[in-house]
Amino acid sequence: MSVKEMKRILVTGAVGQIGSELTMALRARYGGENVVASGHRTAPGPELRDSGPFEFLNVSQRETLEAVVDKYAIDTIYHMAAILSATGEERPHLAWDVNINGLYNVLEVAREREMARLFCPSSIAAFGPETPQIDTPQETVLRPTTMYGVTKVAGELLCNYYVKRFGLDVRGVRYPGIISSETLPGGGTTDYAVAIFYEAIKHRRYTCFVREDTVLPMMYMPDCIRATLMLMEADVDQLVHHADFNLAGLSFSAGELAAEIQKHLPDFVCEYAPDFRQQIADSWPRTIDDSAARAEWGWQPQYGLAEMTTDMLEKLGQKHAEGTL
Ligand SMILES: NC(=O)c1ccc[n+]([C@@H]2O[C@H](COP(=O)([O-])OP(=O)(O)OC[C@H]3O[C@@H](n4cnc5c(N)ncnc54)[C@H](O)[C@@H]3O)[C@@H](O)[C@H]2O)c1
């Protein structure tokens, strides 16, 4: 596959949990003017708005995507716009439209313009109840039971098809649940692992929507951003996989997370009231084997539970003190 330089980048879903921090990291690396942030309906915060171009577009409406791509002569897309697992179960038709039709539009617009590179993330939601839950292998059963998972499996297959059939350089990882302190998550099943920190700081109390013994694969945002940039800058000749890399950070139960927070805030109380998201969580892996990512592009996570908890509480504590939480 020929290697083209990434010069003008578009981030879709740039107002979202990952997109907002990814855009700032890309702007720091490639220059603010060279990284166009795009959102759907939600207005960007001042940092995102003032550090480079911002546009609204709807990935399901191809012409709105094309207009932005052509206006800025975009050659690289980080496609972060999506409907996540919990929202996807409440609005399955919308999840299909955004995650499948939106992805197809992104791939087609990129193919037609012979773009340099594309990042299209998948998720641990691509797995299902028949997948081995411990050290889930790279190559395994992909039979998800959520609409979100169905769109992620189809998306991986579609992206890999574009690599083989059209020589388009599409890359992607199966993100675990992402924990972060800047932008709240947008309707996923692992949102409790973020909400627990906010509630611990604000009210010293949290009611968790999965059981105490629920273990899921997670990752702290700095690792997530580093993994994304690493994969996109990896030597394409070293890649055997393309849009479906397993990616691991850390795994812990909801109870272990609460106990770690209690080490810092001894009066923090966590209660458990599982809702429909428990069933989704039960269908996902507990730990992930990411040896392909380690071998093909040198992936290694940096944050464990203790480091992440300390950093989250410090960052959110500061915001709380400033009155911005
Ligand atoms: N955050 C996680 O824990 C996690 C885990 C696994 C995979 N992922 C994947 O990573 C990517 C980014 O996720 P995130 O957590 O930042 O999601 P998010 O929900 O925080 O952000 C997604 C953004 O997409 C936008 N969007 C929705 N419909 C759109 C449309 N029609 N056109 C344009 N934009 C639209 C939303 O406004 C939102 O800002 C997604 O593909 C998601 O499936 C995330």
The ligand as a Tripos MOL2 file, in Angstrom:
@<TRIPOS>MOLECULE
LIG
   44    48     1     0     0
SMALL
NO_CHARGES

@<TRIPOS>ATOM
      1 N1        -16.0900    6.1410   24.8440 N.am      1 LIG1
      2 C1        -15.9910    4.8320   24.9030 C.2       1 LIG1
      3 O1        -15.9360    4.2540   26.0050 O.2       1 LIG1
      4 C2        -15.9120    4.0210   23.6300 C.ar      1 LIG1
      5 C3        -15.6920    2.6300   23.7430 C.ar      1 LIG1
      6 C4        -15.6350    1.8710   22.6010 C.ar      1 LIG1
      7 C5        -15.7570    2.4740   21.3470 C.ar      1 LIG1
      8 N2        -15.9670    3.8200   21.2630 N.ar      1 LIG1
      9 C6        -16.1080    4.4030   19.9160 C.3       1 LIG1
     10 O2        -15.2990    5.5630   19.8040 O.3       1 LIG1
     11 C7        -15.9410    6.5260   18.9650 C.3       1 LIG1
     12 C8        -16.0990    7.8410   19.7200 C.3       1 LIG1
     13 O3        -16.8880    7.6050   20.8700 O.3       1 LIG1
     14 P1        -17.1920    8.6870   21.9990 P.3       1 LIG1
     15 O4        -17.1820    7.9810   23.2760 O.co2     1 LIG1
     16 O5        -16.3580    9.8840   21.8220 O.co2     1 LIG1
     17 O6        -18.7200    8.9950   21.6430 O.3       1 LIG1
     18 P2        -19.6270   10.2710   22.0480 P.3       1 LIG1
     19 O7        -21.0310    9.8040   22.0830 O.co2     1 LIG1
     20 O8        -19.0780   10.9490   23.2290 O.co2     1 LIG1
     21 O9        -19.3950   11.1930   20.7860 O.3       1 LIG1
     22 C9        -19.9110   10.8770   19.5210 C.3       1 LIG1
     23 C10       -20.2600   12.1550   18.8300 C.3       1 LIG1
     24 O10       -20.8750   11.8200   17.5640 O.3       1 LIG1
     25 C11       -21.8090   12.8410   17.2950 C.3       1 LIG1
     26 N3        -22.8170   12.3800   16.3220 N.ar      1 LIG1
     27 C12       -23.9180   11.6180   16.5560 C.ar      1 LIG1
     28 N4        -24.6270   11.4720   15.4260 N.ar      1 LIG1
     29 C13       -23.9580   12.1440   14.4630 C.ar      1 LIG1
     30 C14       -24.2010   12.3750   13.0820 C.ar      1 LIG1
     31 N5        -25.2640   11.8810   12.4620 N.pl3     1 LIG1
     32 N6        -23.2990   13.1180   12.3890 N.ar      1 LIG1
     33 C15       -22.1980   13.6300   13.0020 C.ar      1 LIG1
     34 N7        -21.9410   13.4690   14.3080 N.ar      1 LIG1
     35 C16       -22.8070   12.7250   15.0280 C.ar      1 LIG1
     36 C17       -22.4400   13.1670   18.6290 C.3       1 LIG1
     37 O11       -22.9680   14.4850   18.6120 O.3       1 LIG1
     38 C18       -21.2510   13.0260   19.5890 C.3       1 LIG1
     39 O12       -20.6790   14.2530   19.8970 O.3       1 LIG1
     40 C19       -17.2640    5.8750   18.5400 C.3       1 LIG1
     41 O13       -17.0840    5.2180   17.3130 O.3       1 LIG1
     42 C20       -17.5190    4.8560   19.6220 C.3       1 LIG1
     43 O14       -18.3220    3.8110   19.1620 O.3       1 LIG1
     44 C21       -16.0520    4.5950   22.3830 C.ar      1 LIG1
@<TRIPOS>BOND
     1     1     2 1
     2     2     3 2
     3     2     4 1
     4     4     5 ar
     5     4    44 ar
     6     5     6 ar
     7     6     7 ar
     8     7     8 ar
     9     8     9 1
    10     8    44 ar
    11     9    10 1
    12     9    42 1
    13    10    11 1
    14    11    12 1
    15    11    40 1
    16    12    13 1
    17    13    14 1
    18    14    15 2
    19    14    16 1
    20    14    17 1
    21    17    18 1
    22    18    19 2
    23    18    20 1
    24    18    21 1
    25    21    22 1
    26    22    23 1
    27    23    24 1
    28    23    38 1
    29    24    25 1
    30    25    26 1
    31    25    36 1
    32    26    27 ar
    33    26    35 ar
    34    27    28 ar
    35    28    29 ar
    36    29    30 ar
    37    29    35 ar
    38    30    31 1
    39    30    32 ar
    40    32    33 ar
    41    33    34 ar
    42    34    35 ar
    43    36    37 1
    44    36    38 1
    45    38    39 1
    46    40    41 1
    47    40    42 1
    48    42    43 1
@<TRIPOS>SUBSTRUCTURE
     1 LIG1         1 GROUP 0 **** ****
